[in-house]
């Protein structure tokens, strides 16, 4: 069971589900709808995670700690069942919200599978993140039956920038392993210092746009303070994974770095929507 849970990549899967659930509540959906949509996204992301480990099973052999499939915790048959079953459950939970929501769910699966099969470990690994992250707020919002508000014209480009930054940070965590295997990931192509700088620039610009839009909308002070706190969390994540002077951040530090950034981005997007949509 532990191996199956690890196959789902629980951290990003649960985080994405929580973001979708929060956005559905902001859009005016009831708790049952928000929970259903959140669980749907968790299942869809779990399917993407399971396929990721299936495709990487041979390359992951010898990793410490071992991955579930090459480590013998989960059979290939069980992993395939999880991959297909989670996709079916995710789409089934999205279906009651109507065809548009179902299609966004299918698109999320397609983008995730494309990352697993083609983009992961390449210089283009940022592209599925850039496309996939903006699908989360769209899925949560239209899943309630509400039309997308004009504020999404700002949110979606910021999500593209943030998704690209997260992809670079994620690749940086695997830099040493990719270098050893000859995998030309985006972090390997850029180098560790440049990858950090590019990611920080992208996510910093997105955060500046979000905070600026909140100021211009004259949102209530609590919402502004919450947004600043979320931006500070993103900054803390960047600092955690920075390599400065002669010190090189360890792979585990870089792993925590992108996870902290991901939480901060999710919080900032949620607070931004809450403040802007509910602003007087």
Secondary structure, DSSP 8 states (H G I E B T S, - for coil): -HHHHHHT-HHHHHHHHHHHHHHHHHTT--HHHHHHHHHHHHHHHHHHHHHHHHHTTTTTTT-SS--TTTTTSS-HHHHHHHHHHHHHHHHHHHHTT-HHHHHHHHHHHHHHHHIIIIITTSTTHHHHHHHHHHHHHHHHHHTTT----TTHHHHHHHHHHHHHHHHHHHHHHTHHHHHHHT---HHHHH-HHHHHHHHHHHHHHHHHHHHHHHHHTT--HHHHHHHHHHHHHHHHHHHHT---TT----HHHHHHHHHHHHHHHHHHHHHHHHHHHS--
